[in-house]
């Protein structure tokens, strides 16, 4: 009996870890099975829209643009006085739904520095109503002003599917 009690605690953490890893491995497959998955790396769209054209189930992620990008004055002040200054930057994903039923879209943004490290990640899931031709999904990021200014690229992911 004593040896059984001794072995059980040693096996439980390993078993739990294995179950957690197995479940985590299945999550992306389950999400992708419910809709279509897209991803791509873009230059940070500082002044214009970056076209995407990702379509599934009658819904389209047309493009993404930045809102509230730091001004030249904010950038200069951050470089001179406060390199830790933070800015709210919103990633506006321009979407449409041409179908007769609502769709659900999950978008994720990873912002990279010049060395290829992720400096900010954020995501959001939202519903786009049927026959909605001009809508936005906004992903908020509060990050160091100099990180967004100096970032060369962002990696975007999206899952588009019918709303359950």
RODO-2510 file (C-alpha; in nm, 4 decimals, decimal comma):
residues 164
     n   res          X          Y          Z
     1     x     0,0000     0,0000     0,0000
     2     x     0,2817     0,2417     0,0836
     3     x     0,4534     0,1879    -0,2496
     4     x     0,1254     0,2455    -0,4327
     5     x     0,0809     0,5795    -0,2589
     6     x     0,4400     0,6646    -0,3413
     7     x     0,3998     0,5912    -0,7137
     8     x     0,0681     0,7670    -0,7637
     9     x     0,1977     1,1207    -0,6938
    10     x     0,4957     1,0628    -0,9250
    11     x     0,2761     0,9478    -1,2123
    12     x     0,0016     1,2077    -1,1806
    13     x     0,2052     1,5120    -1,2891
    14     x     0,3395     1,3249    -1,5916
    15     x    -0,0060     1,1976    -1,6841
    16     x    -0,1593     1,5432    -1,6411
    17     x     0,1156     1,7027    -1,8469
    18     x     0,0672     1,4475    -2,1237
    19     x    -0,3083     1,5061    -2,1273
    20     x    -0,2660     1,8835    -2,1352
    21     x    -0,0183     1,8615    -2,4237
    22     x    -0,2464     1,6267    -2,6167
    23     x    -0,5460     1,8562    -2,5668
    24     x    -0,3438     2,1625    -2,6702
    25     x    -0,2308     1,9872    -2,9857
    26     x    -0,5918     1,9163    -3,0811
    27     x    -0,7230     2,2715    -3,0282
    28     x    -0,5914     2,4234    -3,3534
    29     x    -0,7324     2,1298    -3,5491
    30     x    -1,0741     2,1693    -3,3863
    31     x    -1,0793     2,5423    -3,4586
    32     x    -0,9705     2,4919    -3,8180
    33     x    -1,2320     2,2201    -3,8674
    34     x    -1,5067     2,4671    -3,7802
    35     x    -1,3909     2,7162    -4,0437
    36     x    -1,0990     2,8149    -4,2601
    37     x    -0,7599     2,9213    -4,1238
    38     x    -0,5388     3,1865    -4,2823
    39     x    -0,2074     3,3417    -4,1922
    40     x     0,0512     3,5704    -4,3398
    41     x     0,3290     3,8118    -4,2603
    42     x     0,2936     4,1741    -4,3706
    43     x     0,4884     4,4951    -4,3393
    44     x     0,3428     4,7092    -4,0618
    45     x     0,0793     4,9226    -4,2435
    46     x     0,1772     5,2592    -4,0971
    47     x    -0,0038     5,4868    -4,3429
    48     x    -0,2165     5,2667    -4,5706
    49     x    -0,4201     4,9486    -4,5816
    50     x    -0,2515     4,6141    -4,6277
    51     x    -0,4707     4,3963    -4,8543
    52     x    -0,5557     4,0470    -4,7273
    53     x    -0,8416     3,9014    -4,9339
    54     x    -0,9026     3,6059    -4,7015
    55     x    -1,2465     3,4568    -4,7756
    56     x    -1,4424     3,1639    -4,6334
    57     x    -1,8110     3,0864    -4,5794
    58     x    -1,9172     3,4085    -4,7515
    59     x    -1,7078     3,6266    -4,5176
    60     x    -1,4001     3,8211    -4,6218
    61     x    -1,1176     3,9873    -4,4346
    62     x    -1,0461     4,2471    -4,7032
    63     x    -0,7598     4,4441    -4,5486
    64     x    -0,6019     4,5712    -4,2292
    65     x    -0,4930     4,9225    -4,1336
    66     x    -0,3575     5,0910    -3,8228
    67     x    -0,5434     5,3524    -3,6291
    68     x    -0,3828     5,5889    -3,3779
    69     x    -0,0303     5,5333    -3,5096
    70     x     0,2075     5,7607    -3,3128
    71     x     0,2607     6,1080    -3,4580
    72     x     0,6046     6,2411    -3,5537
    73     x     0,5970     6,4482    -3,2343
    74     x     0,5171     6,1412    -3,0192
    75     x     0,7965     5,9458    -3,1842
    76     x     1,0484     6,2256    -3,1380
    77     x     0,9528     6,2701    -2,7721
    78     x     0,9823     5,8940    -2,7098
    79     x     1,3296     5,8855    -2,8680
    80     x     1,4499     6,1959    -2,6772
    81     x     1,2832     6,1724    -2,3378
    82     x     1,1070     5,8470    -2,2632
    83     x     1,1918     5,5286    -2,4561
    84     x     0,9379     5,3412    -2,2406
    85     x     0,6490     5,5621    -2,3595
    86     x     0,3433     5,3557    -2,4550
    87     x     0,0861     5,4064    -2,7296
    88     x    -0,2519     5,2516    -2,8018
    89     x    -0,2472     5,1232    -3,1578
    90     x    -0,5558     4,9620    -3,3085
    91     x    -0,5425     4,7108    -3,5915
    92     x    -0,8619     4,7633    -3,7916
    93     x    -0,9514     4,4536    -3,9921
    94     x    -1,1948     4,5528    -4,2680
    95     x    -1,4485     4,2727    -4,3102
    96     x    -1,7663     4,1899    -4,4988
    97     x    -2,0238     3,9137    -4,4907
    98     x    -2,2090     3,8513    -4,8176
    99     x    -2,3888     3,5445    -4,6866
   100     x    -2,7348     3,5032    -4,5339
   101     x    -2,6032     3,3906    -4,1951
   102     x    -2,3655     3,5433    -3,9405
   103     x    -2,0018     3,4436    -3,9390
   104     x    -1,7447     3,4405    -3,6644
   105     x    -1,3935     3,5688    -3,7248
   106     x    -1,0976     3,5299    -3,4917
   107     x    -0,7949     3,7456    -3,5708
   108     x    -0,4514     3,7469    -3,4062
   109     x    -0,1636     3,9915    -3,4455
   110     x     0,2016     3,9316    -3,3534
   111     x     0,4248     4,2388    -3,3916
   112     x     0,7967     4,1668    -3,4435
   113     x     1,1067     4,3735    -3,3743
   114     x     1,4040     4,3924    -3,6099
   115     x     1,5685     4,0933    -3,4413
   116     x     1,2619     3,8774    -3,5150
   117     x     1,1302     3,8666    -3,1574
   118     x     0,7616     3,9170    -3,0830
   119     x     0,7184     4,2473    -2,8976
   120     x     0,3380     4,2408    -2,8784
   121     x     0,0606     3,9886    -2,9384
   122     x    -0,3114     4,0445    -2,9300
   123     x    -0,6264     3,8806    -3,0639
   124     x    -1,0003     3,9170    -3,0846
   125     x    -1,3024     3,7143    -3,1891
   126     x    -1,6098     3,8880    -3,3257
   127     x    -1,9287     3,8164    -3,5182
   128     x    -2,0135     3,9785    -3,8519
   129     x    -2,3871     3,9947    -3,9173
   130     x    -2,5384     3,8620    -4,2387
   131     x    -2,5291     4,0910    -4,5450
   132     x    -2,2926     4,3321    -4,3675
   133     x    -2,0755     4,4841    -4,6414
   134     x    -1,8608     4,7301    -4,4476
   135     x    -1,7585     4,6386    -4,0955
   136     x    -1,4431     4,6401    -3,8850
   137     x    -1,2935     4,4161    -3,6217
   138     x    -1,0574     4,6159    -3,4030
   139     x    -0,7668     4,4496    -3,2236
   140     x    -0,6198     4,6729    -2,9534
   141     x    -0,2500     4,6785    -2,8731
   142     x    -0,0898     4,8920    -2,6057
   143     x     0,2791     4,8802    -2,6679
   144     x     0,5973     5,0796    -2,6462
   145     x     0,5808     5,3644    -2,8971
   146     x     0,9282     5,2839    -3,0285
   147     x     0,8385     4,9155    -3,0729
   148     x     0,5564     4,9899    -3,3177
   149     x     0,7616     5,2582    -3,4934
   150     x     1,0654     5,0322    -3,5378
   151     x     0,8746     4,7109    -3,6134
   152     x     0,9283     4,5930    -3,9697
   153     x     0,6577     4,3267    -3,9815
   154     x     0,3560     4,1673    -3,8215
   155     x     0,2276     3,8126    -3,8486
   156     x    -0,1501     3,7842    -3,8833
   157     x    -0,3694     3,4795    -3,8309
   158     x    -0,7423     3,4424    -3,8861
   159     x    -1,0086     3,1775    -3,8559
   160     x    -1,3327     3,2396    -4,0445
   161     x    -1,6413     3,0252    -4,0028
   162     x    -2,0160     3,0157    -3,9493
   163     x    -2,1433     3,1424    -3,6168
   164     x    -2,2733     2,8488    -3,4122
***
